């Protein structure tokens, strides 16, 4: 539907004092009155209706804000509850950490064994060997106990973090009345 802005010629021809007239209607009038359509239309403009303004009220803004919060919460829950395999980088990082711990335990144990062996250089060989081996075993047990305690604390902290709930504040609530027949 195309509307034209009425000029003086259009108003005179149609007798219609409205600001705009439909193109089709004006064409029919020109045809009936045997008037040149081009002359009548010259100087008129096409009517472009104003764009409807979107109804953005407080309720709409609040609804959009709540949807955004829900979407962010959903993305967060997917992120923390993901059962997918960890990326390769995380696996490599964890493996490097474990290798580092093993090397650390072996180096500290070897250092203690060599230190005890050197300290007991005036003892008989059997006693030196027994003392060095026992001290090495004690150090390995102590290192493993410390490492296991560390792992246990990390697991507990992760479990506590998983159990934490986000506090949610109800912003707006709706009450629905039962449908009556």
The 8 nearest C-alpha neighbors of each residue, nearest first, counted from 0:
[[1, 2, 21, 22, 23, 46, 3, 20],
 [2, 0, 22, 21, 3, 45, 46, 23],
 [3, 1, 21, 46, 20, 22, 45, 19],
 [4, 2, 45, 46, 19, 20, 44, 5],
 [3, 5, 19, 44, 43, 18, 46, 45],
 [4, 6, 19, 18, 9, 3, 43, 10],
 [5, 7, 9, 8, 43, 10, 4, 42],
 [8, 6, 10, 9, 11, 5, 12, 39],
 [9, 7, 11, 6, 10, 39, 12, 5],
 [8, 10, 12, 6, 11, 7, 5, 13],
 [9, 11, 7, 14, 13, 15, 12, 8],
 [12, 10, 8, 9, 14, 13, 7, 15],
 [13, 11, 9, 10, 14, 8, 28, 29],
 [14, 12, 15, 10, 11, 9, 28, 25],
 [13, 15, 10, 11, 12, 16, 9, 17],
 [14, 16, 13, 10, 17, 11, 9, 12],
 [15, 17, 10, 14, 18, 5, 13, 19],
 [18, 16, 19, 15, 20, 5, 10, 4],
 [17, 19, 5, 4, 16, 20, 6, 3],
 [20, 18, 4, 5, 3, 17, 2, 21],
 [21, 19, 2, 3, 22, 5, 4, 25],
 [20, 22, 2, 24, 23, 1, 3, 25],
 [21, 23, 25, 2, 24, 1, 26, 3],
 [24, 22, 26, 25, 21, 27, 1, 0],
 [23, 25, 27, 21, 26, 22, 28, 20],
 [26, 24, 28, 22, 27, 23, 29, 21],
 [25, 27, 23, 29, 24, 28, 22, 30],
 [28, 26, 30, 24, 25, 29, 31, 23],
 [29, 27, 25, 31, 30, 26, 32, 24],
 [30, 28, 34, 26, 32, 27, 31, 33],
 [29, 31, 27, 33, 28, 32, 26, 34],
 [32, 30, 28, 29, 33, 27, 34, 26],
 [33, 31, 29, 34, 30, 28, 12, 27],
 [32, 34, 30, 31, 29, 35, 28, 36],
 [35, 33, 29, 32, 36, 30, 39, 31],
 [36, 34, 37, 38, 29, 39, 33, 30],
 [35, 37, 39, 38, 29, 34, 40, 26],
 [38, 36, 40, 39, 35, 41, 34, 29],
 [39, 37, 41, 36, 40, 35, 34, 8],
 [38, 40, 36, 37, 41, 8, 9, 35],
 [39, 41, 37, 38, 43, 36, 42, 9],
 [42, 40, 38, 39, 43, 37, 6, 36],
 [43, 41, 40, 44, 6, 39, 38, 4],
 [44, 42, 4, 41, 40, 6, 3, 5],
 [45, 43, 4, 3, 46, 42, 5, 40],
 [46, 44, 3, 2, 4, 47, 43, 1],
 [45, 47, 2, 3, 4, 48, 44, 19],
 [46, 48, 45, 49, 2, 1, 50, 3],
 [49, 47, 46, 50, 51, 2, 45, 1],
 [50, 48, 51, 47, 52, 46, 53, 45],
 [51, 49, 52, 48, 47, 53, 46, 54],
 [52, 50, 49, 53, 48, 54, 47, 55],
 [51, 53, 50, 54, 55, 49, 56, 48],
 [54, 52, 55, 51, 50, 56, 59, 60],
 [53, 55, 56, 52, 59, 51, 57, 58],
 [56, 54, 59, 53, 60, 57, 58, 52],
 [55, 57, 59, 58, 54, 60, 61, 53],
 [56, 58, 60, 59, 61, 55, 62, 54],
 [57, 59, 61, 56, 60, 62, 55, 63],
 [60, 58, 62, 56, 57, 61, 55, 63],
 [61, 59, 57, 63, 62, 58, 64, 56],
 [60, 62, 64, 58, 59, 63, 57, 65],
 [61, 63, 59, 65, 64, 60, 58, 66],
 [64, 62, 66, 60, 65, 61, 67, 59],
 [63, 65, 61, 67, 62, 66, 60, 68],
 [66, 64, 68, 62, 67, 63, 69, 61],
 [67, 65, 69, 63, 68, 64, 70, 62],
 [66, 68, 70, 64, 65, 69, 63, 71],
 [69, 67, 65, 71, 66, 70, 72, 64],
 [70, 68, 66, 72, 67, 71, 73, 65],
 [69, 71, 73, 67, 72, 68, 66, 74],
 [70, 72, 74, 68, 73, 69, 75, 67],
 [73, 71, 75, 69, 70, 74, 76, 68],
 [72, 74, 70, 76, 75, 71, 69, 77],
 [75, 73, 71, 77, 72, 76, 78, 70],
 [76, 74, 72, 78, 77, 73, 71, 79],
 [77, 75, 73, 79, 78, 74, 80, 72],
 [78, 76, 74, 80, 75, 81, 79, 73],
 [77, 79, 75, 76, 81, 80, 74, 73],
 [80, 78, 76, 81, 77, 75, 161, 82],
 [81, 79, 77, 78, 76, 82, 75, 161],
 [80, 82, 83, 78, 77, 79, 76, 84],
 [83, 81, 80, 84, 85, 79, 77, 78],
 [84, 82, 81, 85, 86, 80, 78, 77],
 [85, 83, 86, 82, 81, 87, 90, 89],
 [84, 86, 89, 83, 87, 90, 88, 82],
 [87, 85, 88, 89, 84, 90, 83, 91],
 [86, 88, 90, 89, 91, 85, 92, 84],
 [87, 89, 91, 86, 90, 92, 85, 93],
 [90, 88, 92, 87, 91, 86, 93, 85],
 [91, 89, 87, 93, 92, 88, 94, 86],
 [90, 92, 94, 88, 89, 93, 95, 87],
 [91, 93, 89, 95, 90, 94, 88, 96],
 [94, 92, 96, 90, 95, 91, 89, 97],
 [93, 95, 91, 97, 96, 92, 90, 98],
 [96, 94, 98, 92, 93, 97, 99, 91],
 [95, 97, 93, 99, 94, 98, 92, 100],
 [96, 98, 100, 94, 99, 95, 93, 101],
 [99, 97, 101, 95, 100, 96, 102, 94],
 [98, 100, 96, 102, 97, 101, 103, 95],
 [99, 101, 103, 97, 98, 102, 104, 96],
 [102, 100, 98, 104, 103, 99, 105, 97],
 [101, 103, 105, 99, 104, 100, 106, 98],
 [102, 104, 100, 106, 101, 105, 99, 107],
 [103, 105, 101, 107, 102, 106, 108, 100],
 [106, 104, 102, 108, 103, 107, 109, 101],
 [107, 105, 109, 103, 108, 104, 110, 102],
 [106, 108, 110, 104, 109, 105, 103, 111],
 [109, 107, 105, 111, 135, 110, 106, 138],
 [108, 110, 112, 106, 111, 107, 105, 113],
 [111, 109, 107, 113, 108, 112, 114, 106],
 [110, 112, 114, 108, 109, 113, 115, 107],
 [111, 113, 131, 109, 115, 135, 114, 110],
 [114, 112, 116, 110, 111, 115, 117, 109],
 [113, 115, 111, 117, 112, 116, 110, 118],
 [114, 116, 118, 112, 117, 131, 113, 111],
 [117, 115, 113, 119, 114, 118, 131, 127],
 [116, 118, 114, 120, 115, 119, 113, 112],
 [117, 119, 115, 116, 120, 114, 121, 113],
 [118, 120, 116, 117, 122, 121, 127, 115],
 [121, 119, 117, 122, 118, 116, 127, 123],
 [122, 120, 119, 123, 118, 127, 124, 117],
 [123, 121, 119, 120, 127, 124, 126, 125],
 [122, 124, 126, 125, 127, 121, 120, 119],
 [123, 125, 127, 126, 128, 122, 120, 129],
 [126, 124, 128, 127, 123, 129, 122, 130],
 [125, 127, 129, 128, 123, 124, 130, 122],
 [128, 126, 124, 130, 125, 129, 116, 119],
 [127, 129, 125, 131, 126, 130, 124, 132],
 [128, 130, 126, 132, 127, 131, 133, 125],
 [129, 131, 127, 133, 128, 132, 126, 134],
 [132, 130, 112, 128, 134, 115, 129, 133],
 [133, 131, 135, 129, 134, 130, 128, 136],
 [134, 132, 136, 130, 135, 131, 129, 137],
 [133, 135, 137, 131, 136, 132, 130, 138],
 [136, 134, 132, 138, 108, 112, 133, 137],
 [137, 135, 139, 133, 138, 134, 132, 140],
 [136, 138, 134, 140, 135, 139, 141, 133],
 [137, 139, 141, 135, 136, 140, 108, 142],
 [140, 138, 136, 142, 141, 137, 143, 108],
 [141, 139, 137, 143, 138, 142, 144, 136],
 [140, 142, 138, 144, 139, 143, 137, 145],
 [143, 141, 139, 145, 144, 140, 138, 146],
 [142, 144, 146, 140, 145, 141, 147, 139],
 [145, 143, 141, 147, 142, 146, 140, 148],
 [144, 146, 148, 142, 143, 147, 141, 149],
 [145, 147, 149, 143, 148, 144, 142, 150],
 [148, 146, 150, 144, 149, 145, 143, 151],
 [149, 147, 151, 145, 146, 150, 144, 152],
 [148, 150, 146, 152, 147, 151, 145, 153],
 [149, 151, 147, 153, 148, 152, 154, 146],
 [152, 150, 148, 154, 153, 149, 147, 155],
 [153, 151, 155, 149, 154, 150, 156, 148],
 [152, 154, 156, 150, 155, 151, 157, 149],
 [155, 153, 157, 151, 156, 152, 158, 150],
 [156, 154, 158, 152, 157, 153, 159, 151],
 [155, 157, 153, 159, 158, 154, 160, 152],
 [158, 156, 160, 154, 155, 159, 161, 153],
 [159, 157, 161, 155, 160, 156, 154, 162],
 [160, 158, 156, 162, 161, 157, 155, 163],
 [159, 161, 157, 163, 158, 162, 156, 155],
 [162, 160, 158, 159, 163, 157, 164, 79],
 [163, 161, 159, 160, 158, 164, 157, 165],
 [164, 162, 160, 161, 159, 165, 158, 166],
 [165, 163, 166, 162, 161, 160, 167, 159],
 [164, 166, 167, 163, 72, 168, 162, 161],
 [167, 165, 164, 168, 163, 169, 72, 162],
 [166, 168, 165, 169, 164, 170, 68, 72],
 [167, 169, 170, 166, 171, 165, 172, 65],
 [170, 168, 171, 167, 172, 166, 65, 173],
 [171, 169, 168, 172, 65, 61, 167, 62],
 [172, 170, 169, 173, 61, 168, 62, 65],
 [171, 173, 174, 170, 169, 175, 168, 62],
 [172, 174, 175, 171, 176, 170, 169, 58],
 [175, 173, 176, 172, 177, 171, 178, 169],
 [176, 174, 177, 173, 178, 172, 179, 171],
 [175, 177, 178, 174, 179, 173, 180, 172],
 [178, 176, 179, 175, 174, 180, 173, 172],
 [177, 179, 176, 180, 175, 174, 173, 172],
 [180, 178, 177, 176, 175, 174, 173, 172],
 [179, 178, 177, 176, 175, 174, 173, 172]]
